[in-house]
Amino acid sequence: MRYLKKVFSIFLALVLSISMLSSYVMTLKADNNVINLNELEPFKGRTKEEVIQKYLEVLKEEYYFF
């Protein structure tokens, strides 16, 4: 019976720690993906291909900047 309690408590601690860690990571991802509406202003009236091209250029510039 004691063995079963230990196994259950370890399992419960593991599940709780994984769930807390995953919620923390999801919060970080959500904060990172917030879009500022002012950033969308240059893309108004452009086609999808133009927007993708501009995004890739900016991404490349940011990569080489750091």
Secondary structure by P-SEA (a helix, b strand, c coil): caaaaaaaaaaaaaaaaaaaaaaaaaaaaaaaaccccccccccccccaaaaaaaaaaaaaaaaaac
